[in-house]
Amino acid sequence: MLEVSLTHPEFPWLAELGLKWHAVPMIADMVLEIGGIHYPAAPFNGWYMVTEIASRNLGDETRYNLLPVVADRLGLDRDNAAVLWKDRALVTLNEAVRHSFAQAGVTLTDHHEASEQFMRFMRNEEAAGRAVTADWAWILPPMSASALSVFHQEFDNRLVRPNFFLAEDAWSQSPLTLACPSRDAE
């Protein structure tokens, strides 16, 4: 598995933290439902958005919680919320991830590019007479959301099929049971 070592173009100390992130996200804990048939072994992969790694995974206090570490290395006063230390540390982590993936030659999009891609997708779907459904909270990134075009959109957040659904943990179900939302629950 390719891992990208994280560095920063202005802060050499970031490399000293020894941070790495895998280049390709693999999803294997979902069930694909097509036509009422459940496929429990349908892994898939995608690509990362910079904020998904830096803001959500590395910065989130319920995940790796690196904002205090980065803020301390930047010399920011964490006792003074007015200096926006979390925001500055978050931007630094995002810069590091973006820079590192580019240096490693690994494709990565940022939240601004992804927003514009989604807006083009919406226009194309609407021009073809198809409704766009989305969960607004999933479409918006965990950083700079109000600076993006998708922030000002409303979406119908209804369940559509075919779709992927989170599977139950394999150890909590019988071998013949597949976890998938029932049609009755809709």
GROMACS elastic network, one bead per residue, 0.5 to 0.9 nm:
[ bonds ]
;  ai    aj funct       b0    kb
    1    22     6  0.70002   500
    1    23     6  0.77940   500
    1    24     6  0.83087   500
    2    21     6  0.85937   500
    2    22     6  0.58639   500
    2    23     6  0.56744   500
    2    24     6  0.77264   500
    3    20     6  0.61245   500
    3    21     6  0.53895   500
    3    23     6  0.55663   500
    3    24     6  0.86472   500
    4    19     6  0.84742   500
    4    20     6  0.53066   500
    4    21     6  0.52841   500
    4    22     6  0.60382   500
    4    23     6  0.62783   500
    4    97     6  0.87565   500
    4   100     6  0.67559   500
    4   101     6  0.64494   500
    4   104     6  0.66462   500
    4   106     6  0.83806   500
    5    15     6  0.75948   500
    5    18     6  0.71751   500
    5    19     6  0.59530   500
    5    21     6  0.67004   500
    5    22     6  0.88773   500
    5    97     6  0.89020   500
    5   100     6  0.67482   500
    5   101     6  0.83834   500
    5   104     6  0.84677   500
    6    14     6  0.72397   500
    6    15     6  0.60460   500
    6    17     6  0.85556   500
    6    18     6  0.73207   500
    6    19     6  0.54186   500
    6    20     6  0.55489   500
    6    21     6  0.75272   500
    6    96     6  0.61621   500
    6    97     6  0.61473   500
    6    99     6  0.81073   500
    6   100     6  0.53070   500
    6   101     6  0.79717   500
    7    10     6  0.89124   500
    7    11     6  0.77102   500
    7    12     6  0.68645   500
    7    13     6  0.81626   500
    7    14     6  0.55288   500
    7    16     6  0.84544   500
    7    17     6  0.89711   500
    7    18     6  0.87876   500
    7    19     6  0.81367   500
    7    96     6  0.55134   500
    7    97     6  0.74958   500
    7    99     6  0.72607   500
    7   100     6  0.57292   500
    8    11     6  0.52517   500
    8    12     6  0.62423   500
    8    13     6  0.81757   500
    8    14     6  0.61197   500
    8    15     6  0.71866   500
    8    92     6  0.79319   500
    8    93     6  0.82651   500
    8    95     6  0.68256   500
    8    97     6  0.78733   500
    8    98     6  0.89354   500
    8    99     6  0.65272   500
    8   100     6  0.71366   500
    9    12     6  0.72033   500
    9    95     6  0.82313   500
    9    96     6  0.72785   500
    9    99     6  0.69837   500
    9   100     6  0.86941   500
   11    14     6  0.59255   500
   11    15     6  0.81820   500
   11    74     6  0.86811   500
   11    92     6  0.89783   500
   11    96     6  0.89008   500
   12    15     6  0.58609   500
   12    16     6  0.73539   500
   13    16     6  0.50871   500
   13    17     6  0.70554   500
   13    73     6  0.76990   500
   14    17     6  0.54794   500
   14    18     6  0.76812   500
   14    19     6  0.80108   500
   14    70     6  0.79930   500
   14    73     6  0.83911   500
   14    93     6  0.89418   500
   14    96     6  0.80020   500
   15    18     6  0.56531   500
   15    19     6  0.69995   500
   16    19     6  0.80854   500
   21    24     6  0.89900   500
   21    53     6  0.78083   500
   21    97     6  0.87134   500
   22    25     6  0.71675   500
   23    47     6  0.79123   500
   23    48     6  0.78067   500
   23   101     6  0.79127   500
   23   106     6  0.67337   500
   23   107     6  0.84017   500
   23   108     6  0.88264   500
   24    45     6  0.69197   500
   24    46     6  0.67409   500
   24    47     6  0.58412   500
   24    48     6  0.70652   500
   24   106     6  0.88550   500
   25    44     6  0.85780   500
   25    45     6  0.55730   500
   25    46     6  0.59530   500
   25    47     6  0.62076   500
   25    48     6  0.68458   500
   26    43     6  0.71496   500
   26    44     6  0.59997   500
   26    46     6  0.71154   500
   26    47     6  0.89989   500
   27    30     6  0.71323   500
   27    42     6  0.88595   500
   27    43     6  0.56063   500
   27    44     6  0.54860   500
   27    45     6  0.59408   500
   27    46     6  0.84903   500
   28    31     6  0.84681   500
   28    40     6  0.88259   500
   28    41     6  0.75206   500
   28    42     6  0.71040   500
   28    44     6  0.68448   500
   28    45     6  0.87195   500
   29    40     6  0.82204   500
   29    41     6  0.85916   500
   29    42     6  0.88782   500
   29    43     6  0.75862   500
   29   165     6  0.86564   500
   29   166     6  0.62839   500
   29   167     6  0.55794   500
   29   168     6  0.79626   500
   29   169     6  0.78907   500
   29   170     6  0.89573   500
   30    39     6  0.88099   500
   30    40     6  0.67068   500
   30    41     6  0.79909   500
   30    42     6  0.74196   500
   30    43     6  0.73493   500
   30   164     6  0.60120   500
   30   165     6  0.53326   500
   30   168     6  0.83371   500
   30   179     6  0.87717   500
   30   180     6  0.89166   500
   31    38     6  0.62989   500
   31    39     6  0.55285   500
   31    41     6  0.69932   500
   31    42     6  0.67424   500
   31    43     6  0.85289   500
   31   163     6  0.83520   500
   31   164     6  0.54856   500
   31   165     6  0.52177   500
   31   166     6  0.62754   500
   31   167     6  0.56059   500
   31   178     6  0.78566   500
   31   179     6  0.72326   500
   31   180     6  0.68069   500
   32    37     6  0.81476   500
   32    38     6  0.57398   500
   32    40     6  0.64100   500
   32    41     6  0.80428   500
   32    42     6  0.63395   500
   32    43     6  0.88345   500
   32   162     6  0.73859   500
   32   163     6  0.58692   500
   32   165     6  0.64229   500
   32   166     6  0.89590   500
   32   180     6  0.85501   500
   33    36     6  0.59961   500
   33    37     6  0.54854   500
   33    39     6  0.61697   500
   33    40     6  0.86153   500
   33   161     6  0.71510   500
   33   162     6  0.55282   500
   33   163     6  0.56199   500
   33   164     6  0.62444   500
   33   165     6  0.75905   500
   33   180     6  0.77590   500
   34    37     6  0.53977   500
   34    38     6  0.67085   500
   34    39     6  0.80053   500
   34   161     6  0.68254   500
   34   163     6  0.70243   500
   34   164     6  0.89684   500
   35    38     6  0.84055   500
   35   161     6  0.78414   500
   35   162     6  0.68755   500
   36   161     6  0.88913   500
   36   162     6  0.84697   500
   38   178     6  0.72805   500
   38   179     6  0.85592   500
   38   180     6  0.74788   500
   39    42     6  0.61304   500
   39   178     6  0.86044   500
   40    43     6  0.84383   500
   40   167     6  0.76945   500
   40   178     6  0.70472   500
   40   179     6  0.84769   500
   47   107     6  0.73874   500
   47   108     6  0.66901   500
   47   109     6  0.80562   500
   48    51     6  0.83951   500
   48    52     6  0.66253   500
   48    53     6  0.72525   500
   48   107     6  0.79967   500
   48   108     6  0.56232   500
   48   109     6  0.66937   500
   48   110     6  0.85796   500
   49    52     6  0.53046   500
   49    53     6  0.69729   500
   49    54     6  0.89346   500
   49   108     6  0.57384   500
   49   110     6  0.52547   500
   49   111     6  0.65570   500
   49   114     6  0.77289   500
   49   141     6  0.88361   500
   50    53     6  0.55651   500
   50    54     6  0.60750   500
   50    55     6  0.78452   500
   50    94     6  0.62204   500
   50    95     6  0.85363   500
   50    97     6  0.62967   500
   50    98     6  0.60344   500
   50   101     6  0.89949   500
   50   108     6  0.64689   500
   50   109     6  0.61839   500
   50   110     6  0.51240   500
   50   111     6  0.70458   500
   51    54     6  0.50169   500
   51    56     6  0.63658   500
   51    57     6  0.84124   500
   51    93     6  0.89393   500
   51    94     6  0.63395   500
   51    97     6  0.85868   500
   51   110     6  0.68567   500
   51   111     6  0.66723   500
   51   141     6  0.65541   500
   51   142     6  0.65225   500
   51   143     6  0.67320   500
   52    55     6  0.59480   500
   52    56     6  0.50707   500
   52    57     6  0.63702   500
   52    58     6  0.86447   500
   52   111     6  0.89540   500
   52   141     6  0.74262   500
   52   142     6  0.75373   500
   53    56     6  0.58360   500
   53    58     6  0.61459   500
   53    59     6  0.83429   500
   53    93     6  0.89542   500
   53    94     6  0.80282   500
   53    97     6  0.73980   500
   54    57     6  0.59366   500
   54    59     6  0.59824   500
   54    60     6  0.86402   500
   54    90     6  0.72247   500
   54    91     6  0.85636   500
   54    92     6  0.88790   500
   54    93     6  0.54196   500
   54    94     6  0.50735   500
   54    95     6  0.85343   500
   54    96     6  0.81793   500
   54    97     6  0.63491   500
   54    98     6  0.88612   500
   55    58     6  0.59737   500
   55    60     6  0.63494   500
   55    90     6  0.61611   500
   55    91     6  0.83578   500
   55    93     6  0.73338   500
   55    94     6  0.68355   500
   55   141     6  0.86427   500
   55   142     6  0.62062   500
   55   143     6  0.68359   500
   56    59     6  0.56923   500
   56    60     6  0.51478   500
   56    61     6  0.88925   500
   56    63     6  0.77411   500
   56    64     6  0.88990   500
   56   141     6  0.86968   500
   56   142     6  0.64474   500
   56   143     6  0.88545   500
   57    60     6  0.58809   500
   57    61     6  0.88978   500
   57    62     6  0.87131   500
   57    63     6  0.58156   500
   57    64     6  0.62634   500
   57    65     6  0.80874   500
   58    61     6  0.83993   500
   58    63     6  0.66780   500
   58    65     6  0.60298   500
   58    66     6  0.57713   500
   58    67     6  0.78851   500
   58    93     6  0.78178   500
   59    62     6  0.86547   500
   59    63     6  0.72802   500
   59    64     6  0.62934   500
   59    66     6  0.51498   500
   59    67     6  0.53659   500
   59    68     6  0.88447   500
   59    86     6  0.88368   500
   59    89     6  0.83929   500
   59    90     6  0.65472   500
   59    93     6  0.76873   500
   60    63     6  0.52487   500
   60    64     6  0.63778   500
   60    65     6  0.51434   500
   60    66     6  0.75912   500
   60    67     6  0.78453   500
   61    64     6  0.64594   500
   61    66     6  0.76126   500
   61    67     6  0.79318   500
   62    65     6  0.65361   500
   63    66     6  0.87002   500
   64    67     6  0.87607   500
   65    68     6  0.71447   500
   65    69     6  0.81564   500
   66    69     6  0.52088   500
   66    70     6  0.61578   500
   66    71     6  0.84830   500
   66    89     6  0.84778   500
   66    90     6  0.88781   500
   66    93     6  0.86418   500
   67    70     6  0.51777   500
   67    71     6  0.59030   500
   67    72     6  0.84771   500
   67    85     6  0.83124   500
   67    86     6  0.60888   500
   67    87     6  0.86905   500
   67    88     6  0.88904   500
   67    89     6  0.55253   500
   67    90     6  0.65221   500
   67    93     6  0.82338   500
   68    71     6  0.50222   500
   68    72     6  0.60492   500
   68    73     6  0.85907   500
   68    78     6  0.74375   500
   68    85     6  0.84984   500
   68    86     6  0.76057   500
   68    89     6  0.77882   500
   69    72     6  0.52581   500
   69    73     6  0.63268   500
   69    74     6  0.87019   500
   69    89     6  0.86199   500
   70    73     6  0.50802   500
   70    74     6  0.61416   500
   70    75     6  0.86279   500
   70    76     6  0.88159   500
   70    86     6  0.89839   500
   70    88     6  0.89889   500
   70    89     6  0.55962   500
   70    90     6  0.83562   500
   70    92     6  0.78112   500
   70    93     6  0.77765   500
   71    75     6  0.62009   500
   71    76     6  0.52439   500
   71    77     6  0.76838   500
   71    78     6  0.71585   500
   71    85     6  0.61894   500
   71    86     6  0.71145   500
   71    88     6  0.75225   500
   71    89     6  0.52898   500
   71    90     6  0.88458   500
   72    76     6  0.58071   500
   72    77     6  0.76299   500
   72    78     6  0.76660   500
   72    89     6  0.89882   500
   73    76     6  0.76935   500
   74    88     6  0.88201   500
   74    89     6  0.77257   500
   75    78     6  0.89480   500
   76    79     6  0.88821   500
   76    80     6  0.87168   500
   76    83     6  0.77126   500
   76    84     6  0.88728   500
   76    85     6  0.59937   500
   76    88     6  0.86790   500
   76    89     6  0.87288   500
   77    80     6  0.56506   500
   77    81     6  0.80733   500
   77    83     6  0.72510   500
   77    85     6  0.69029   500
   78    81     6  0.67205   500
   78    83     6  0.82323   500
   78    84     6  0.86291   500
   78    85     6  0.61941   500
   78    86     6  0.81120   500
   80    83     6  0.60161   500
   80    84     6  0.78448   500
   80    85     6  0.78693   500
   81    84     6  0.54763   500
   81    85     6  0.66528   500
   81    86     6  0.81799   500
   82    85     6  0.78931   500
   83    86     6  0.86088   500
   83    87     6  0.88635   500
   83    88     6  0.85927   500
   84    87     6  0.53644   500
   84    88     6  0.63630   500
   84    89     6  0.87072   500
   85    88     6  0.51610   500
   85    89     6  0.60618   500
   85    90     6  0.84243   500
   86    89     6  0.51526   500
   86    90     6  0.59789   500
   86    91     6  0.86383   500
   87    91     6  0.62059   500
   87    92     6  0.86056   500
   87   143     6  0.89053   500
   88    91     6  0.52123   500
   88    92     6  0.62596   500
   88    93     6  0.87645   500
   89    92     6  0.50388   500
   89    93     6  0.62702   500
   89    94     6  0.86770   500
   90    93     6  0.51699   500
   90    94     6  0.62365   500
   90    95     6  0.86165   500
   90   143     6  0.83248   500
   91    94     6  0.50363   500
   91    95     6  0.60837   500
   91    96     6  0.85601   500
   91   143     6  0.87417   500
   92    95     6  0.50713   500
   92    96     6  0.61795   500
   92    97     6  0.87413   500
   93    96     6  0.50297   500
   93    97     6  0.62487   500
   93    98     6  0.86138   500
   94    97     6  0.52088   500
   94    98     6  0.61048   500
   94    99     6  0.84354   500
   95    98     6  0.52121   500
   95    99     6  0.59525   500
   95   100     6  0.84162   500
   96    99     6  0.51440   500
   96   100     6  0.59050   500
   96   101     6  0.85058   500
   97   100     6  0.51621   500
   97   101     6  0.60900   500
   97   102     6  0.84811   500
   98   101     6  0.55252   500
   98   102     6  0.62612   500
   98   103     6  0.86964   500
   98   108     6  0.72211   500
   98   109     6  0.83046   500
   98   110     6  0.78266   500
   99   102     6  0.52308   500
   99   103     6  0.61578   500
   99   104     6  0.86885   500
  100   103     6  0.50339   500
  100   104     6  0.61729   500
  100   105     6  0.86061   500
  100   106     6  0.86698   500
  101   104     6  0.50287   500
  101   105     6  0.61398   500
  101   106     6  0.51134   500
  101   107     6  0.69324   500
  101   108     6  0.67141   500
  102   105     6  0.50257   500
  102   106     6  0.59591   500
  102   107     6  0.71367   500
  102   108     6  0.76358   500
  103   106     6  0.77291   500
  104   107     6  0.89241   500
  109   112     6  0.82400   500
  109   113     6  0.62737   500
  109   114     6  0.65359   500
  110   113     6  0.54376   500
  110   114     6  0.61775   500
  110   115     6  0.86290   500
  111   114     6  0.50191   500
  111   115     6  0.60126   500
  111   116     6  0.86660   500
  111   140     6  0.82796   500
  111   141     6  0.63391   500
  111   143     6  0.80290   500
  111   144     6  0.81554   500
  111   145     6  0.83989   500
  111   148     6  0.79960   500
  112   115     6  0.52076   500
  112   116     6  0.64510   500
  112   117     6  0.87187   500
  112   144     6  0.88378   500
  112   147     6  0.83887   500
  112   148     6  0.64314   500
  112   149     6  0.86334   500
  113   116     6  0.52493   500
  113   117     6  0.61636   500
  113   118     6  0.86534   500
  114   118     6  0.61088   500
  114   119     6  0.85623   500
  115   118     6  0.51507   500
  115   119     6  0.61914   500
  115   120     6  0.87226   500
  115   139     6  0.81720   500
  115   140     6  0.80862   500
  115   141     6  0.89345   500
  115   148     6  0.62201   500
  115   149     6  0.63413   500
  115   150     6  0.58799   500
  115   151     6  0.87618   500
  116   120     6  0.62428   500
  116   121     6  0.85765   500
  116   148     6  0.81036   500
  116   149     6  0.71282   500
  116   150     6  0.79781   500
  117   120     6  0.51834   500
  117   121     6  0.62127   500
  117   122     6  0.86839   500
  118   122     6  0.61250   500
  118   123     6  0.86618   500
  118   139     6  0.85528   500
  118   150     6  0.75379   500
  119   122     6  0.50156   500
  119   123     6  0.62726   500
  119   124     6  0.86478   500
  119   149     6  0.72561   500
  119   150     6  0.67571   500
  120   123     6  0.51297   500
  120   124     6  0.61549   500
  120   125     6  0.85741   500
  121   124     6  0.51490   500
  121   125     6  0.61101   500
  121   126     6  0.85418   500
  121   132     6  0.87996   500
  122   125     6  0.51541   500
  122   126     6  0.60205   500
  122   127     6  0.84582   500
  122   131     6  0.83940   500
  122   132     6  0.63979   500
  123   126     6  0.51543   500
  123   127     6  0.60173   500
  123   128     6  0.86036   500
  124   127     6  0.51191   500
  124   128     6  0.63105   500
  124   129     6  0.87864   500
  124   130     6  0.87213   500
  125   128     6  0.51021   500
  125   129     6  0.63521   500
  125   130     6  0.51399   500
  125   131     6  0.67165   500
  125   132     6  0.68007   500
  126   130     6  0.53286   500
  126   131     6  0.62572   500
  126   132     6  0.74331   500
  127   130     6  0.75106   500
  128   131     6  0.89522   500
  131   156     6  0.83500   500
  132   155     6  0.69887   500
  132   156     6  0.71768   500
  132   157     6  0.89882   500
  133   155     6  0.56897   500
  133   157     6  0.54612   500
  133   158     6  0.64609   500
  133   159     6  0.81751   500
  133   160     6  0.81978   500
  134   137     6  0.86556   500
  134   138     6  0.77140   500
  134   139     6  0.70783   500
  134   154     6  0.88113   500
  134   155     6  0.55511   500
  134   156     6  0.62014   500
  134   157     6  0.50614   500
  134   158     6  0.74944   500
  134   159     6  0.89394   500
  135   138     6  0.53786   500
  135   139     6  0.63534   500
  135   140     6  0.88803   500
  135   155     6  0.69053   500
  135   156     6  0.76356   500
  135   157     6  0.51601   500
  135   158     6  0.82339   500
  136   139     6  0.51119   500
  136   140     6  0.62449   500
  136   150     6  0.84492   500
  136   151     6  0.80806   500
  136   153     6  0.83029   500
  136   154     6  0.73841   500
  136   155     6  0.65120   500
  136   156     6  0.88070   500
  136   157     6  0.76428   500
  137   140     6  0.55598   500
  137   141     6  0.79914   500
  138   141     6  0.72221   500
  139   150     6  0.74682   500
  139   151     6  0.85455   500
  140   143     6  0.82418   500
  140   144     6  0.87564   500
  140   145     6  0.57309   500
  140   146     6  0.86854   500
  140   148     6  0.83068   500
  140   150     6  0.69840   500
  140   151     6  0.66515   500
  141   144     6  0.71930   500
  141   145     6  0.58175   500
  142   145     6  0.67858   500
  143   146     6  0.86587   500
  144   147     6  0.54547   500
  144   148     6  0.71424   500
  145   148     6  0.56474   500
  145   149     6  0.86344   500
  145   150     6  0.80716   500
  145   151     6  0.60475   500
  146   149     6  0.77885   500
  146   150     6  0.83107   500
  146   151     6  0.54276   500
  146   152     6  0.76956   500
  147   150     6  0.88516   500
  147   151     6  0.74309   500
  148   151     6  0.56225   500
  148   152     6  0.78127   500
  149   152     6  0.58902   500
  149   153     6  0.74052   500
  150   153     6  0.53127   500
  150   154     6  0.83984   500
  151   154     6  0.82695   500
  155   158     6  0.89056   500
  159   163     6  0.84069   500
  159   186     6  0.79457   500
  160   163     6  0.66266   500
  161   164     6  0.83528   500
  164   167     6  0.89340   500
  164   180     6  0.87017   500
  165   179     6  0.79728   500
  165   180     6  0.60199   500
  165   181     6  0.73208   500
  166   179     6  0.75009   500
  166   180     6  0.72667   500
  166   181     6  0.88895   500
  167   170     6  0.79470   500
  167   178     6  0.73093   500
  167   179     6  0.50757   500
  167   180     6  0.66644   500
  168   171     6  0.83721   500
  168   172     6  0.69643   500
  168   173     6  0.71098   500
  168   178     6  0.74942   500
  168   179     6  0.53271   500
  168   180     6  0.82226   500
  169   172     6  0.54374   500
  169   173     6  0.70291   500
  169   179     6  0.87311   500
  170   173     6  0.58337   500
  170   174     6  0.79993   500
  170   175     6  0.79499   500
  171   174     6  0.78958   500
  171   175     6  0.89048   500
  173   176     6  0.80221   500
  173   177     6  0.62185   500
  173   178     6  0.78357   500
  173   179     6  0.84571   500
  174   177     6  0.54254   500
  174   178     6  0.84112   500
  175   178     6  0.80394   500
  179   182     6  0.88658   500
  181   184     6  0.82967   500
  181   185     6  0.67747   500
  181   186     6  0.82587   500
  182   185     6  0.54473   500
  182   186     6  0.74340   500
  183   186     6  0.56783   500
